[in-house]
């Protein structure tokens, strides 16, 4: 188990407009290689700032493949930039790619959503 940053409950307390995206580890090639498809990753973004603010993951060695997420939160790396990162294959780390793209899409241009 791995968790970093703001939880959805804390985000609600702080009045943060939270957007969540997740991914099942079973969908990664690494899960097939390891014959272990248990686990999930959840990413939490502040919609108004376009930044990742929290994450949680359960799965084999999550503390190792989620370290980049801790750095991204601390460095306040824009979601659009994070969504462009390509991960080694086959790794569980690739499980953050789809949720990052999902979060970056609507957050990249909030003024577009208002139209």
C-alpha positions in Angstrom: 0.0 0.0 0.0 1.2 3.5 -0.9 -0.4 6.9 -0.3 0.9 10.4 -0.7 -0.5 13.9 -0.6 -4.1 15.0 0.0 -6.8 12.4 0.4 -10.3 12.9 -1.1 -11.7 13.5 2.4 -9.1 16.1 3.2 -9.7 17.8 -0.2 -13.4 18.0 0.6 -12.5 19.6 4.0 -10.3 22.2 2.2 -12.9 22.9 -0.5 -10.7 21.7 -3.3 -12.4 20.9 -6.6 -11.1 17.4 -6.8 -11.0 15.2 -9.8 -10.1 11.5 -9.4 -8.9 8.9 -12.0 -7.8 5.3 -11.4 -6.5 2.2 -13.1 -6.5 -1.5 -12.3 -3.1 -3.1 -12.3 -4.7 -6.1 -14.1 -4.6 -4.1 -17.3 -0.8 -3.8 -17.3 1.5 -6.2 -19.1 3.5 -6.5 -15.9 0.5 -8.1 -14.1 0.6 -10.9 -16.8 4.4 -11.3 -16.4 4.1 -11.5 -12.6 0.9 -13.6 -12.7 -0.4 -11.1 -10.1 -3.1 -8.8 -11.2 -4.2 -7.5 -7.8 -4.1 -3.8 -7.2 -5.2 -0.4 -8.3 -3.9 3.1 -8.5 -5.9 6.3 -7.8 -4.7 9.8 -8.6 -6.2 13.0 -7.2 -5.9 16.3 -8.9 -6.9 19.9 -8.1 -9.1 20.8 -11.0 -8.6 24.6 -10.6 -4.8 24.4 -10.4 -4.2 21.6 -12.9 -2.0 19.8 -10.5 -1.7 16.4 -9.0 -2.3 16.7 -5.2 -2.6 13.1 -4.0 -2.5 9.4 -4.8 -3.0 6.0 -3.4 -1.9 2.6 -4.8 -2.2 -1.0 -3.7 -0.2 -3.6 -5.5 3.1 -5.4 -5.7 5.9 -3.1 -4.8 3.7 0.1 -5.0 6.2 2.0 -2.8 8.8 1.6 -5.6 6.8 2.4 -8.7 4.9 5.3 -7.2 7.8 7.4 -6.1 7.7 9.6 -9.2 4.1 10.6 -8.1 5.4 11.9 -4.7 8.0 14.0 -6.6 5.4 15.3 -9.0 3.2 16.4 -6.2 6.0 18.1 -4.3 7.4 19.8 -7.4 3.9 20.9 -8.5 4.5 19.5 -11.9 1.6 20.4 -14.3 -0.6 17.5 -15.3 0.0 18.2 -19.0 3.7 17.5 -18.5 3.1 14.4 -16.4 0.8 13.0 -19.0 3.6 13.1 -21.6 5.9 10.8 -19.5 6.5 7.4 -21.0 7.2 4.6 -18.6 9.3 1.5 -18.9 7.5 -1.6 -20.2 6.5 -3.9 -18.7 6.2 -2.3 -15.3 3.4 -1.5 -12.9 4.5 2.1 -13.3 2.8 2.3 -16.6 -0.5 2.1 -14.7 -0.3 5.9 -14.0 -0.2 6.8 -17.7 -3.9 6.5 -18.4 -5.2 8.2 -15.3 -2.7 11.1 -15.8 -4.0 11.6 -19.4 -7.5 11.5 -18.1 -6.8 14.1 -15.5 -4.8 16.3 -17.8 -7.4 16.4 -20.6 -10.1 18.4 -18.9 -7.7 20.3 -16.7 -5.4 21.4 -19.5 -7.8 24.1 -20.6 -10.5 24.8 -18.0 -11.8 27.8 -20.0 -12.7 25.4 -22.8 -15.1 23.6 -20.5 -17.0 26.8 -19.8 -17.8 27.3 -23.4 
